[in-house]
Each structure stands twice: as C-alpha cells, then as structure tokens.
Amino acid sequence: MNNLALLLTPEGRALLDEVRDTAPADELAVATRLRRDHPAELVSAALGQARLRQRAAAKFGDEDAGRMFFTPNGVEQSTRAAVAAYRARRFADLGVTSVADLCCGIGGDAIALARAGIRVLAVDRDPLTAAAARANAEALGLAGLVEVREADVTEVDVTGYDAVFVDPARRGGRGRIFDPEAYSPPLSWAVRTAAAAPRAALKIAPGIPHEAVPDAAEAEWVSDGGDVKEAVLWFGTGTPGAVRATLLPGPRTLAGRGLPDPGVRPVGRYLYEPDGAVIRAHLVAEVAEEIGGGLVDPTIAYVTADELRPTPYASAYEITDRLPFNVKKLKALLRERGVGTLTVKKRGSAVEPEELRRKVKPQGPNAATVFLTRVAGAPTMLVGAPVRGAAGASGPC
C-alpha cells in the first residue's frame, strides 16, 4: 500500500515515466543513479512497477499498461483486455447499464465495462488490489463510471444493479486451485449469487466438467488468438443449457446444436485441428458437419475430410504422408524432403515434441508439420503443412 501511495505522488509518476523502458539488465545501474536524487524505497517501487507494466503489455496493450498500476498477482490473474471487452459488449447487448463486479482484482473487467458505457461497482477485499483498481480507473479517465469498494464480496448488496459479474480467485498460496469449492469465494456461492441476479456472468476455469454446469446457465468457452482463456457461465440470457465457443479476435461464435459424435473415417487429404474453445465446449461435431468430415479416431479431436472447406473454428492442414509411429521412418522422410523447420503437434500420444525433434534432427530449407496421434486406435504419424489463407489455419508453434 505504501509503495502504491508513493507511486501516485507527482514525484512517483514522474519517476515511473523515466524508468518505463528500463531493461532488466540495466536496472542496477539505473537504480544506483536514481537513488542519488530519490528515496531508495520510491526507486525500487518504480522499477518494480515498470517490470509489471512491461509484463502486462501482452494483456492490456502498451498504451494502457503504461498508465496502469499492477500487483504481481494482478498481472497474472487479470483478464486479457480483448476478452474483457468482448464480455462487456455482451453485457451491453443484453441491455445492461450497471454491473456489480465482484472480486474485481486490479480492475481489468471494470475498465472494459466502463468503456462500454456501463456503470460499475468494483469490489475486492484486498486493500492493495482495491487501491490499484481505483488508481487504474482514474488513470484511464473512467473514475466517473467505476466505484471501487474494499469489502468482502459476500457481504455486498447487489440488488440495485442490472447484472453481476463474479470472478472467484482460483489461485492460493500454493498455486492453482482445482477444487471449485476452494475458490475464494466458493463456486457454489458464486452460482447462487449469479442465479439470483437479473443477469450475470461467472468466470470459471475452462477445464470445468460439463456435468458441473448448472442447468440454468449458458456455458461459453472463449479463446483469444487460439489460446483458450476462460469459460463463462451466463445467467439471464434466455438460453439456459446453451453451449457456445467464441473465438477472438472476431468475435466468431459457434453455437452447439446437440449433434451426436461424428463418425470415424479414413484419413483424407485434409486434417482439421479444432480451436481449443471448440474442443472444450464439446462442439467438434458441429465443426465436422460444417466441413463434411469425420474423426480419425473416436477418442481424438482431429477431423479429416477429402475436400478443403475453410472454417474459422479449425486450422486446416494438407496431409502428404501417413506413417505408423516409427522415429527412424520419420527421420528418413524428413531428410528426403529437406525439412529443417518441424512443427510437432500431438493428441493421444505420450511422446513429447522436443524429444521427437532431438531424435529426428531436422535439417534443410523446407518446413513441415507432424501430428502424433492415433488413427483407428493405432499410433500414427501424419505429415503435412498448414493450408495458407484458409480461415483458422495456423503456422508453427
């Protein structure tokens, strides 16, 4: 709290501007120089905040991150700006004009909601976190729409708000928490609170079992740039039991239609790797129907087809070779093709990508992708390349 208070002074803000681009290797020299004219505590606080801002740029962008105030946990646990903005738009589209943001953290979601024109009550029980959220609303010119309150969220009256957003803490002193009832507050409390509000969104871990989703909720899995970021339980949308996968940027949303599992078929010319949000939402069948394909194995979320039908919900690859799992045969094939850049993807295989790369030692000017998977139950290697220009296609990773 004292460090944040120091940084909010005119001297602290000026020092933050001075050290904002300091590289880690230069910190000692910069600190030594600045301590001649500034208190050591302030210099340390400014350099520490500069490091956090540099880390936060990936989530918030350089401009916002360069003006905001962060805690280490706040950088780690805050919602990516693109995801928060999407959720805020959904609230606005539902006619919501005021939201109680419970467990607001450093204010990432409150900022997105305010920018969507929504009045926000942002609540967090940690004094430093609440102070950072308040400072961030002020720094971004949103203090008129965001009221920050330091309080226990379970004791806050939210009856005067159009909607509630709850983001329970899923990390503790020993790292990630997997038991939903060990969240802070527990998932059961968050569900009761959300269900009692006119409209609500409850942010949860994307690995939540589908059977744990309340019947009254709509479940949405969200990815950004191909990375699954979160699942959200929506209440009051008029679509209880619905399932969606939303891909950012876009957004592009695939709605579940209750299709049966796709059939298994021989590997065709093209292999489709569904986006992680699609897989988490159990909507692979919807993708398979869209592209006219089937699964390579009943337990593997790879879809294959003979024709190319680009879709935003899956990355497309053209398959050139199918081999039973055999490192020596793969090494010979890659040498023959002059493959030096090898992307290794796996699903249903215990082999680690780096281990395979070390063994095959790819060399040459060309690139290829190998999928380590099962085809009709047999360990198999599928070799090919991403289809450039197809929606959802991805390169090496």
N, C-alpha and C positions, 0 to 999 in steps of 0.2 A: 504494500500500500504506500509506504514511504517513497519507494523508488518511482512509482507511477506519479505520485504527487510532485516529485522533483521534476519529472519529465514534462509535466503540464505547465510549469512556470515558463516565462519568456526565455530565461536562460536555458532551460531544458529543451524547449522547442528549437531554439537556435542551434544548440549542440547536436540535436538529432539531425537537423538539416546538414550539418557539417560532416557527420560520420556516416551518412546513409549509404554511401557506396564503398565503405571500407571493406577490403578483402580480409578473410580470416588471417592470412599470413602477415598482414600489416597491422593487426590490432595492437600488438605490444608496443610498437613504435608510436602509433597514434595515441595510445593511452598515455605513454610516457610524456609525449609533447603536451597533450591537453591538460594533464594534471598540474602543469605549471601555472595555469590560469583558472582552473575549475576544481571544485571539490572532487576527491577521488571517488566518492560514492556516486556522484552525478555522472562522471565519466564512465564508470562501469555500467551504470544503468543505461546510458545512451548507447554504448557499444552492444550491450546485450539486446536492447530493443531493435537495434539495426539488424542484428543477426536474425531475430524473429521476423522482422519485416521482409527480409530477403527470402526467408523460407515461405512466408505467407503469400508471396507474389504469385506462386503457382496456383493458389486457390482464388485470390482476390484480384489479381492483376497488379501491375506495377503502380498504377496511379493510386488506387485505393489503399493498397498495402503500405505505400509510402506515407500515408497520412494517418493510418490507424494505429491502435495500441494493442499489443498482444501479450498473452501469457504463454509459456511453453505448452500447457495443455490446450489452450485456446487455439493455437496453430494446428495442433494435432487433431482436435476433435471438431472443429468448426466445419460447417457445411461449405462445400465449394460454391462460389458465387453463382455460377451458371445453374447449379441445381436449386439453390435457394431462390433465384429469380424465376425459374420455371414454376416452383411450388407457389410462389407469391402470385403469379399470373393465374394459376388455377383457383386460388382463393378469390382473386378479383373477379374472375369469370363466373364464380358461384354467387356473386353479389355481396361478398363480404366487405365490410368497411372498417371493422375493428377486430383485432386478434389479441388474445392473451397468449403470449409466447412464454411458455413455462420451461424452465431450465435453458435460459437464453444464451448461456455462455458469453462469449465476447461480443455477441450481437450480430453475427452474420445473417441469420434469418430475419431478425428485426429490421436490419438495414434494407434487405430485399423487399420486405413487406411495405416498409415506409416508402420506398421508391415506386411501389405500385399504387401509392396513394392511400394506403391502409393505415389507420391509427393503431399503434401497438403499445401494449403493456408488456414490458420485458422483465422477467423475474428470474433471479438467481440468488441462492442463499450464500454463495461465497463472496465476501466483501471485495476482494481484489477483482474477481471476474465481473461483478456488477459494476464496479468503478470503470473497468475497461470498456464495458458495453456503453456506459454513459458517455465516456470520452469519445468513443467511436461515433456515436450518434451526433455528437457536437462537431467532431472533426469533419464529418461528411455533410453537415448542414441539415441534419434530419431531426434535431432535438425537438422541434415543434410537433413531430408526429410520434416520437418514441419517448415514453415514460419508463425509466428503469427503476425497478424496486428491488432492494435487497431483502429477501424474505424466503421462508420455506414455502415451496410451491403448493404443498398440500394444505396450507392454511390461507391461501389467497382466494378471495371471492371473485369468480369469473362470470357471474350471471349477467353482467351488463355488456358482454362482448358478443359479437356475431359468431365468433369462432374461437377455437382453442387449438394451439399447436404445442405438442409436447415432444421434447427430445431428451429422453432419460439418459443419464450418464451411464455408459457401458464400459467404462474403464475404472479400475480401482488402483490401489497402491501396488498391486502385483500384476497389473496389465489388464488385458481384455477380459471382460466378464461374459461368460457364456450362459449362465442361468438367468433367464429373464426376471425372475423374482428377486435376484440380487442387484438388478439395476437400481439406480437412485433417481427418482422414486421407482418402486417395483412396477413391472409391466401391468400387473392386474389393476393397480391404482390408476395408471395412465389410461388403460382401456375404459375403466368406469368413468373417468373424468371426460374422456373424449366422447363416449356414448351419450353422456348427459348433456352435451353442448348442442346447439342448433346445427353447427358444422364443426368438423375437427379433422386434424391430421396428426398422426402419431408416427414419428420417425423411429424405425427399428433396424436391427441388423439384417442384411439381405439374406442371411442364412436361415431365417425363421422357417420352421416347418409349415407347410401349407395347412396341416391339420390344426395348428395353433392360431390361425387367423380367425377372429370372431365372425360369426355368421352375419352380423350387422355391418361388417366393414367391407369396403372395396380395397383390394390389395394391389399396389403398384410397385413394380421394381424399376429403378432408374439407373441408367448408365450414362457416363459422360466420356466421350472420346473412346468408347469401347471398354471402359473400366466400370464395373458395377459399383455404385456408390452407396446405395441405400435401398431399403424398402419402406413404403409408407402405407399405413392403414388410414383410409379416408372414411369418415362418418358423415352422414347427412347429404351425400351426393345424389341420392335417389337410385343408386345402383349397388345395393348390398349383394355381396357374393361375387361381384365382378372381379376380373383379374386383368391387369394391364402390364405391358412392358413399354417403357418410354426411353427413347434414345436421344441423347443430346450430343452435339447441337442439333437443332431442328425446331421444335421437338417433333419426333416421329413416334406415334403411339400405336402399338399392336394390341388389339383387344382380344381376349380369349373368347372362343365360341364353343367351348366344351367338346372339342373334337377328340375322337379316340386316338390312341397312339398310332403313329404311322407304321406302315408295314415295312418289312426288311426286303431289300432288293440288291442285286449285284452292283458292284461299284461301276458307275458310269463315267462319262468324260469329265464331269464336274463334281467337285465336293464343296459343300456349303458348311461354313462354321457359324452357327447362330451366335448373335450377340449374347454376352453373359446375362443381361437382363431378361432376354427371351428364355434362356435356359432356366434361370431362377424362377421365372413366372410359369414354367411348365407349358410354354407355348411353342415348342418345337413342331408340334403337329400343324399349327397354323402356318408356320414357315414352309413346311413340307408340302402342304396343299397349295400354297402360293406359287411355288416353283415346280410343282408336279413331280416331286421326288419322294424318296423313301430313305429309311435308315440303313447304314452299313452294318449295324448290329443292334439288336433290340435294347441293349443297355448303354449305347453310346449316342451322344447328341451330335453326330455328324450326319448330314443329309446329302444324298447323292442323286444326280439326275443326268440324263443324256443331253439335255439342252440347257443353254445359258439363259436364265431369266433373272436379271439383276434385281435385288431386293435390298432395301436399307437395313433389313433385320438380320442379314447374314453376310459374311465375307465369302466371295466365290474364288475357287481355285480350279485351274485346269490340271487334271491328273494325267501324267505321262507314263507312269510306271507303278505297278503293284507287285510287291515282293513279300514273301513270308519273312518274318523277322530274322535277319541274318546280317550281322555287322559287316562281315567280310564282303558279302554281295553288295551291300550298300556302298561300301568304300570303293569297290571296283566300278560301280555305276557312276559315282560322283567323279572319279578320276577320268573315266571315259568322257563324261560331259564337261569336264573342265570347271567344276563347281568349286568356287572358293568362298562364297558367301552362302552359308547354310542356315536357314531358319528351321528350328525344330519345334514342332507342336506335338502335344500328346494328350490323349484322353483314353483312359483304360489301360495304361501302360505304367509299369513301375520304373522304367528307365528314365534317368534324369537327362535333360537336354545337353547340359555341359559335359556330362560323361560321354554321351554319344559323339559330340563334336571332337573330344580329345581322341577318341578311338578312330574316327574316320579321317581326321586331319585334312579337311577340305582345302584344296588349292586350285587356283585358276581364276579366270576373269568372269565367270558366269555365276548366277545365283539360282537357288532352288529352295523349295520348302519340302520337308519330310514330315509326315504325320505318323506318329507311333500310336497305333490303335488296335482294335480288334475288328475283324470282318467276319461276320457269321461265327463268332466265338474264337477265331484263330488269330494269334498275334501277327500283325501285318504292318508293313511299311508302305505308305502311299506317297509317291514323289510327284511334285508338280510345281506350279507357280501361281501367285495371285493374278486374277484377271484384272488388269489395269482398266480404270474407268468405270468398272461396274460398281454400282451403289453398294456400300458396305465392304468393298474389297480393302484389305489391309496389307501392309508390307511387312518386312522382317520385324520381329520383336524378340 
